[in-house]
Amino acid sequence: MAANGHKNLTDINRHNPKGFENAINETVLSKSIGTGAANTDGSLVWQNKSLMGVTNHKIQGYTESGTTNYAYGEDIKDTRSPYEMVVDYGSATVSSGSILPSEFLRIGQSVVISEASSVVSINGWLTSNNGNAITIAICKVTPVSDVSTAVVPIVIDEIAVTGLSSNNKVVRISETTITTSSLAAGDIIFAMIKESVAGSTIYMNLTIQTTTF
């Protein structure tokens, strides 16, 4: 009988954890918050992977006169860096332009990714003093050591919203369907912004959530 003990069973003969058959795909087994002082009376729960090991990256910026071309954040040496977004990308389409290493490294509100991960959501708010169509592009570049040529950014996601003609009226941004979610360690992510008719004052405040799952 001892040979039939659980520790002696081969992998194929061991049962799955409690609740496995009915658990939603892309979830992991965790333990809920309990009520006891010893913190041991929680229940087993299956949680979405996107809730485990997440990192939130803040990107905030503004432009006092939006353009029909994409614009990105000021060079860090500028007194309005990191928030002012007025550097002309030269194109209204991300894939039609490029940025030199001396430019993308100095974008004030950019973020360097510390480990391989995936973007799971983009959340935040935007205001505009006009009612124009606005597009925010969250982009990434993958720098290469000792290479000085310009890089074409990759669009992580483009978010289209419409201004509400008042900087006291906020527009919600909530994206969970991401166009290109994968990030590599060392990637630099940043935002660009454009509008259908130039001239608006636009403010945005975003959180980009990533997970290592």
C-alpha positions as YAML, in Angstrom:
chain: A
units: angstrom
residues:
- id: 1
  name: MET
  ca: [0.00, 0.00, 0.00]
- id: 2
  name: ALA
  ca: [2.86, 2.38, 0.76]
- id: 3
  name: ALA
  ca: [3.84, 2.36, -2.92]
- id: 4
  name: ASN
  ca: [0.46, 3.91, -3.73]
- id: 5
  name: GLY
  ca: [1.07, 6.98, -1.58]
- id: 6
  name: HIS
  ca: [0.63, 10.35, -3.28]
- id: 7
  name: LYS
  ca: [4.36, 11.03, -3.19]
- id: 8
  name: ASN
  ca: [5.01, 7.85, -5.14]
- id: 9
  name: LEU
  ca: [2.52, 8.57, -7.95]
- id: 10
  name: THR
  ca: [3.86, 9.55, -11.34]
- id: 11
  name: ASP
  ca: [2.86, 12.94, -12.74]
- id: 12
  name: ILE
  ca: [0.19, 11.50, -15.05]
- id: 13
  name: ASN
  ca: [-1.60, 9.93, -12.06]
- id: 14
  name: ARG
  ca: [-1.68, 13.03, -9.88]
- id: 15
  name: HIS
  ca: [-4.89, 15.11, -9.85]
- id: 16
  name: ASN
  ca: [-5.06, 18.77, -10.81]
- id: 17
  name: PRO
  ca: [-5.47, 21.43, -8.07]
- id: 18
  name: LYS
  ca: [-8.92, 22.14, -6.68]
- id: 19
  name: GLY
  ca: [-11.08, 24.05, -9.14]
- id: 20
  name: PHE
  ca: [-8.74, 23.48, -12.11]
- id: 21
  name: GLU
  ca: [-11.35, 22.04, -14.49]
- id: 22
  name: ASN
  ca: [-13.66, 25.07, -14.19]
- id: 23
  name: ALA
  ca: [-10.95, 27.72, -13.95]
- id: 24
  name: ILE
  ca: [-10.81, 30.27, -16.78]
- id: 25
  name: ASN
  ca: [-7.77, 30.08, -19.08]
- id: 26
  name: GLU
  ca: [-4.78, 32.32, -18.31]
- id: 27
  name: THR
  ca: [-5.38, 32.20, -14.54]
- id: 28
  name: VAL
  ca: [-3.22, 31.11, -11.61]
- id: 29
  name: LEU
  ca: [-4.11, 29.59, -8.23]
- id: 30
  name: SER
  ca: [-3.89, 32.03, -5.35]
- id: 31
  name: LYS
  ca: [-5.33, 32.60, -1.86]
- id: 32
  name: SER
  ca: [-7.86, 35.28, -1.01]
- id: 33
  name: ILE
  ca: [-7.61, 37.75, 1.87]
- id: 34
  name: GLY
  ca: [-8.93, 36.17, 5.05]
- id: 35
  name: THR
  ca: [-10.29, 37.59, 8.26]
- id: 36
  name: GLY
  ca: [-8.14, 35.94, 10.90]
- id: 37
  name: ALA
  ca: [-5.29, 37.69, 12.69]
- id: 38
  name: ALA
  ca: [-2.90, 34.92, 11.62]
- id: 39
  name: ASN
  ca: [-3.65, 35.59, 7.92]
- id: 40
  name: THR
  ca: [-4.12, 31.89, 7.18]
- id: 41
  name: ASP
  ca: [-7.88, 31.51, 6.69]
- id: 42
  name: GLY
  ca: [-8.18, 32.71, 3.10]
- id: 43
  name: SER
  ca: [-9.77, 30.58, 0.39]
- id: 44
  name: LEU
  ca: [-8.24, 29.17, -2.78]
- id: 45
  name: VAL
  ca: [-9.11, 31.33, -5.82]
- id: 46
  name: TRP
  ca: [-8.12, 31.37, -9.49]
- id: 47
  name: GLN
  ca: [-6.93, 34.85, -10.42]
- id: 48
  name: ASN
  ca: [-6.29, 36.30, -13.86]
- id: 49
  name: LYS
  ca: [-2.58, 36.36, -14.72]
- id: 50
  name: SER
  ca: [-2.80, 40.06, -15.53]
- id: 51
  name: LEU
  ca: [-3.35, 40.75, -11.81]
- id: 52
  name: MET
  ca: [-0.16, 38.98, -10.78]
- id: 53
  name: GLY
  ca: [3.26, 40.60, -10.88]
- id: 54
  name: VAL
  ca: [2.14, 43.76, -12.66]
- id: 55
  name: THR
  ca: [4.09, 46.99, -13.05]
- id: 56
  name: ASN
  ca: [2.46, 50.38, -13.67]
- id: 57
  name: HIS
  ca: [4.29, 52.95, -15.82]
- id: 58
  name: LYS
  ca: [3.09, 56.55, -15.65]
- id: 59
  name: ILE
  ca: [3.20, 58.75, -18.75]
- id: 60
  name: GLN
  ca: [1.82, 62.28, -18.47]
- id: 61
  name: GLY
  ca: [2.07, 65.17, -20.91]
- id: 62
  name: TYR
  ca: [0.50, 68.18, -22.60]
- id: 63
  name: THR
  ca: [0.59, 70.35, -25.69]
- id: 64
  name: GLU
  ca: [-0.59, 73.94, -25.94]
- id: 65
  name: SER
  ca: [-1.08, 73.73, -29.71]
- id: 66
  name: GLY
  ca: [-1.72, 70.24, -31.03]
- id: 67
  name: THR
  ca: [-0.57, 69.32, -34.54]
- id: 68
  name: THR
  ca: [-1.85, 67.02, -37.28]
- id: 69
  name: ASN
  ca: [1.56, 65.32, -37.28]
- id: 70
  name: TYR
  ca: [2.46, 63.21, -34.28]
- id: 71
  name: ALA
  ca: [4.42, 65.06, -31.60]
- id: 72
  name: TYR
  ca: [6.38, 63.61, -28.68]
- id: 73
  name: GLY
  ca: [7.95, 64.84, -25.45]
- id: 74
  name: GLU
  ca: [10.62, 67.51, -25.17]
- id: 75
  name: ASP
  ca: [14.32, 66.75, -24.84]
- id: 76
  name: ILE
  ca: [15.31, 66.42, -21.17]
- id: 77
  name: LYS
  ca: [17.50, 69.54, -21.45]
- id: 78
  name: ASP
  ca: [14.43, 71.67, -22.23]
- id: 79
  name: THR
  ca: [12.94, 73.56, -19.28]
- id: 80
  name: ARG
  ca: [9.44, 72.19, -20.02]
- id: 81
  name: SER
  ca: [10.59, 68.59, -20.11]
- id: 82
  name: PRO
  ca: [9.37, 66.00, -19.26]
- id: 83
  name: TYR
  ca: [5.75, 67.01, -19.83]
- id: 84
  name: GLU
  ca: [5.53, 69.25, -22.91]
- id: 85
  name: MET
  ca: [4.87, 67.28, -26.13]
- id: 86
  name: VAL
  ca: [5.83, 69.55, -29.05]
- id: 87
  name: VAL
  ca: [8.65, 67.79, -30.89]
- id: 88
  name: ASP
  ca: [7.39, 67.23, -34.45]
- id: 89
  name: TYR
  ca: [7.69, 63.58, -35.50]
- id: 90
  name: GLY
  ca: [7.32, 64.70, -39.13]
- id: 91
  name: SER
  ca: [4.50, 62.31, -39.95]
- id: 92
  name: ALA
  ca: [0.92, 61.51, -38.97]
- id: 93
  name: THR
  ca: [1.74, 57.79, -39.32]
- id: 94
  name: VAL
  ca: [4.20, 56.14, -36.93]
- id: 95
  name: SER
  ca: [5.53, 53.67, -39.50]
- id: 96
  name: SER
  ca: [6.35, 56.52, -41.92]
- id: 97
  name: GLY
  ca: [8.84, 58.27, -39.62]
- id: 98
  name: SER
  ca: [11.89, 57.49, -37.51]
- id: 99
  name: ILE
  ca: [13.78, 58.79, -34.48]
- id: 100
  name: LEU
  ca: [17.54, 58.99, -33.92]
- id: 101
  name: PRO
  ca: [19.04, 57.50, -30.73]
- id: 102
  name: SER
  ca: [20.00, 61.02, -29.63]
- id: 103
  name: GLU
  ca: [16.28, 61.88, -29.78]
- id: 104
  name: PHE
  ca: [14.48, 58.86, -28.33]
- id: 105
  name: LEU
  ca: [16.94, 58.56, -25.42]
- id: 106
  name: ARG
  ca: [16.14, 62.13, -24.33]
- id: 107
  name: ILE
  ca: [12.34, 62.06, -24.41]
- id: 108
  name: GLY
  ca: [11.47, 63.28, -20.93]
- id: 109
  name: GLN
  ca: [8.41, 61.12, -20.25]
- id: 110
  name: SER
  ca: [9.84, 57.89, -21.70]
- id: 111
  name: VAL
  ca: [10.20, 54.66, -19.69]
- id: 112
  name: VAL
  ca: [12.91, 51.99, -19.91]
- id: 113
  name: ILE
  ca: [11.51, 48.46, -19.50]
- id: 114
  name: SER
  ca: [13.49, 46.42, -16.97]
- id: 115
  name: GLU
  ca: [12.46, 42.89, -18.00]
- id: 116
  name: ALA
  ca: [10.62, 41.01, -20.72]
- id: 117
  name: SER
  ca: [6.91, 41.68, -20.23]
- id: 118
  name: SER
  ca: [3.60, 42.35, -21.93]
- id: 119
  name: VAL
  ca: [1.34, 45.39, -21.94]
- id: 120
  name: VAL
  ca: [-2.07, 44.38, -20.58]
- id: 121
  name: SER
  ca: [-3.85, 47.73, -20.28]
- id: 122
  name: ILE
  ca: [-3.62, 51.47, -20.88]
- id: 123
  name: ASN
  ca: [-5.73, 53.59, -18.57]
- id: 124
  name: GLY
  ca: [-6.13, 57.25, -17.83]
- id: 125
  name: TRP
  ca: [-7.73, 60.54, -18.79]
- id: 126
  name: LEU
  ca: [-7.43, 63.31, -21.37]
- id: 127
  name: THR
  ca: [-8.77, 66.84, -21.74]
- id: 128
  name: SER
  ca: [-8.91, 69.17, -24.74]
- id: 129
  name: ASN
  ca: [-10.26, 72.70, -25.18]
- id: 130
  name: ASN
  ca: [-11.61, 71.73, -28.63]
- id: 131
  name: GLY
  ca: [-13.86, 68.98, -29.95]
- id: 132
  name: ASN
  ca: [-11.37, 67.55, -32.43]
- id: 133
  name: ALA
  ca: [-10.48, 63.90, -32.96]
- id: 134
  name: ILE
  ca: [-7.29, 63.05, -31.05]
- id: 135
  name: THR
  ca: [-5.02, 60.03, -31.37]
- id: 136
  name: ILE
  ca: [-2.48, 58.91, -28.79]
- id: 137
  name: ALA
  ca: [0.18, 56.45, -29.92]
- id: 138
  name: ILE
  ca: [2.00, 54.44, -27.27]
- id: 139
  name: CYS
  ca: [5.22, 53.39, -28.96]
- id: 140
  name: LYS
  ca: [8.37, 51.42, -28.28]
- id: 141
  name: VAL
  ca: [11.89, 51.43, -29.67]
- id: 142
  name: THR
  ca: [14.50, 48.73, -29.15]
- id: 143
  name: PRO
  ca: [17.92, 50.41, -28.92]
- id: 144
  name: VAL
  ca: [21.03, 48.59, -30.12]
- id: 145
  name: SER
  ca: [24.44, 49.34, -28.59]
- id: 146
  name: ASP
  ca: [26.93, 51.17, -30.82]
- id: 147
  name: VAL
  ca: [24.36, 51.74, -33.61]
- id: 148
  name: SER
  ca: [23.64, 55.36, -34.55]
- id: 149
  name: THR
  ca: [21.02, 54.96, -37.26]
- id: 150
  name: ALA
  ca: [17.43, 56.16, -36.85]
- id: 151
  name: VAL
  ca: [14.81, 53.71, -35.60]
- id: 152
  name: VAL
  ca: [11.21, 53.37, -36.71]
- id: 153
  name: PRO
  ca: [9.09, 53.09, -33.52]
- id: 154
  name: ILE
  ca: [6.68, 50.19, -33.15]
- id: 155
  name: VAL
  ca: [3.11, 51.02, -32.17]
- id: 156
  name: ILE
  ca: [2.10, 49.29, -28.96]
- id: 157
  name: ASP
  ca: [-1.37, 50.75, -29.34]
- id: 158
  name: GLU
  ca: [-3.13, 53.74, -30.88]
- id: 159
  name: ILE
  ca: [-6.03, 55.23, -28.92]
- id: 160
  name: ALA
  ca: [-8.61, 57.44, -30.64]
- id: 161
  name: VAL
  ca: [-10.73, 59.85, -28.58]
- id: 162
  name: THR
  ca: [-12.64, 63.08, -29.15]
- id: 163
  name: GLY
  ca: [-12.10, 66.25, -27.13]
- id: 164
  name: LEU
  ca: [-14.97, 67.74, -25.13]
- id: 165
  name: SER
  ca: [-14.16, 71.42, -25.83]
- id: 166
  name: SER
  ca: [-13.16, 72.09, -22.23]
- id: 167
  name: ASN
  ca: [-10.13, 71.32, -20.11]
- id: 168
  name: ASN
  ca: [-12.54, 70.83, -17.22]
- id: 169
  name: LYS
  ca: [-14.21, 67.87, -18.98]
- id: 170
  name: VAL
  ca: [-12.19, 64.67, -18.87]
- id: 171
  name: VAL
  ca: [-12.28, 61.93, -21.50]
- id: 172
  name: ARG
  ca: [-11.79, 58.37, -20.25]
- id: 173
  name: ILE
  ca: [-9.09, 56.17, -21.75]
- id: 174
  name: SER
  ca: [-9.34, 52.44, -21.07]
- id: 175
  name: GLU
  ca: [-7.64, 50.00, -23.43]
- id: 176
  name: THR
  ca: [-7.26, 46.28, -22.82]
- id: 177
  name: THR
  ca: [-6.98, 45.08, -26.43]
- id: 178
  name: ILE
  ca: [-3.36, 45.87, -27.21]
- id: 179
  name: THR
  ca: [-2.04, 45.83, -30.79]
- id: 180
  name: THR
  ca: [1.58, 44.86, -30.00]
- id: 181
  name: SER
  ca: [1.84, 43.87, -26.36]
- id: 182
  name: SER
  ca: [5.30, 42.25, -26.08]
- id: 183
  name: LEU
  ca: [8.21, 44.21, -24.60]
- id: 184
  name: ALA
  ca: [11.86, 43.24, -24.24]
- id: 185
  name: ALA
  ca: [14.21, 44.23, -21.46]
- id: 186
  name: GLY
  ca: [15.76, 47.54, -22.46]
- id: 187
  name: ASP
  ca: [12.90, 48.68, -24.70]
- id: 188
  name: ILE
  ca: [12.01, 52.35, -24.35]
- id: 189
  name: ILE
  ca: [8.31, 53.22, -24.39]
- id: 190
  name: PHE
  ca: [6.86, 56.70, -24.90]
- id: 191
  name: ALA
  ca: [3.74, 58.47, -26.10]
- id: 192
  name: MET
  ca: [3.03, 60.59, -29.16]
- id: 193
  name: ILE
  ca: [-0.10, 62.64, -29.82]
- id: 194
  name: LYS
  ca: [-1.85, 64.23, -32.82]
- id: 195
  name: GLU
  ca: [-5.25, 65.70, -33.66]
- id: 196
  name: SER
  ca: [-7.41, 66.08, -36.75]
- id: 197
  name: VAL
  ca: [-7.29, 69.90, -36.70]
- id: 198
  name: ALA
  ca: [-4.26, 71.67, -35.25]
- id: 199
  name: GLY
  ca: [-4.29, 74.14, -32.41]
- id: 200
  name: SER
  ca: [-5.83, 72.52, -29.31]
- id: 201
  name: THR
  ca: [-4.53, 72.56, -25.77]
- id: 202
  name: ILE
  ca: [-4.45, 68.92, -24.70]
- id: 203
  name: TYR
  ca: [-3.50, 67.28, -21.41]
- id: 204
  name: MET
  ca: [-3.17, 63.53, -20.82]
- id: 205
  name: ASN
  ca: [-2.39, 61.39, -17.79]
- id: 206
  name: LEU
  ca: [-1.92, 57.67, -18.45]
- id: 207
  name: THR
  ca: [-0.88, 54.49, -16.71]
- id: 208
  name: ILE
  ca: [0.50, 51.63, -18.82]
- id: 209
  name: GLN
  ca: [0.27, 48.31, -17.00]
- id: 210
  name: THR
  ca: [2.66, 45.48, -17.85]
- id: 211
  name: THR
  ca: [3.01, 41.93, -16.58]
- id: 212
  name: THR
  ca: [5.80, 39.36, -16.81]
- id: 213
  name: PHE
  ca: [3.32, 36.50, -17.43]
...
